[in-house]
Amino acid sequence: MSQENEVRMAQKGSKDAFMRLIKNSELSMYRVAKSFLKSDPDCADAIQEAILKAYRTIASLREPGYFKTLL
């Protein structure tokens, strides 16, 4: 399934689709966090906050192709 379809499903409330999106983005989220933060615990906190914010705001995302930007 394409990322855009997963985003649309997540926007409709599919927690499984949201989890698949996050799972596919784990490595890139870690890389971004590590480029700003030194310790792994700080990276984990930043990633957790980003995931929570994305979960709360995914319904307002107009263009599913921009999910990684939202994240």
C-alpha positions as CSV (number, residue, x, y, z in Angstrom):
1,M,0.0,0.0,0.0
2,S,1.3,3.5,-0.8
3,Q,2.2,6.0,1.9
4,E,-0.5,8.3,0.7
5,N,-3.2,5.6,1.1
6,E,-1.8,4.8,4.5
7,V,-2.1,8.5,5.4
8,R,-5.7,8.7,4.2
9,M,-6.5,5.6,6.3
10,A,-4.8,7.1,9.3
11,Q,-6.8,10.3,8.8
12,K,-10.0,8.3,9.0
13,G,-8.9,6.9,12.3
14,S,-6.9,3.7,11.5
15,K,-4.4,3.3,14.2
16,D,-2.8,0.4,12.4
17,A,-2.2,2.6,9.3
18,F,-0.7,5.3,11.6
19,M,1.6,2.7,13.2
20,R,2.8,1.5,9.8
21,L,3.6,5.1,8.8
22,I,5.6,5.6,12.0
23,K,7.4,2.2,11.6
24,N,8.4,3.2,8.0
25,S,9.7,6.5,9.3
26,E,11.7,5.3,12.4
27,L,15.1,5.5,10.9
28,S,14.7,8.9,9.3
29,M,13.2,10.3,12.5
30,Y,16.2,9.0,14.5
31,R,18.7,10.5,12.0
32,V,17.1,13.9,12.2
33,A,16.9,13.8,16.0
34,K,20.5,12.6,16.3
35,S,21.7,15.5,14.1
36,F,20.4,17.9,16.7
37,L,20.7,16.0,19.9
38,K,23.7,14.2,21.4
39,S,22.1,11.5,23.6
40,D,19.9,8.6,22.6
41,P,17.4,9.3,25.5
42,D,17.0,12.9,24.3
43,C,16.5,11.5,20.7
44,A,13.8,9.1,22.0
45,D,12.0,11.9,23.8
46,A,12.1,14.1,20.7
47,I,10.8,11.3,18.5
48,Q,8.0,10.5,21.0
49,E,6.9,14.1,21.0
50,A,7.0,14.2,17.2
51,I,4.9,11.1,16.9
52,L,2.3,12.4,19.4
53,K,2.0,15.7,17.6
54,A,1.6,13.9,14.3
55,Y,-1.1,11.7,15.7
56,R,-3.0,14.7,17.0
57,T,-2.7,16.7,13.8
58,I,-2.8,14.1,11.0
59,A,-6.5,14.7,10.4
60,S,-5.8,18.3,9.4
61,L,-3.1,17.4,6.9
62,R,-4.4,18.5,3.5
63,E,-2.0,16.8,1.2
64,P,-1.1,13.1,2.2
65,G,2.1,13.4,0.3
66,Y,3.4,15.8,3.0
67,F,3.2,13.3,5.9
68,K,7.0,13.2,6.4
69,T,7.0,17.0,6.5
70,L,4.3,16.9,9.2
71,L,6.3,14.3,11.1
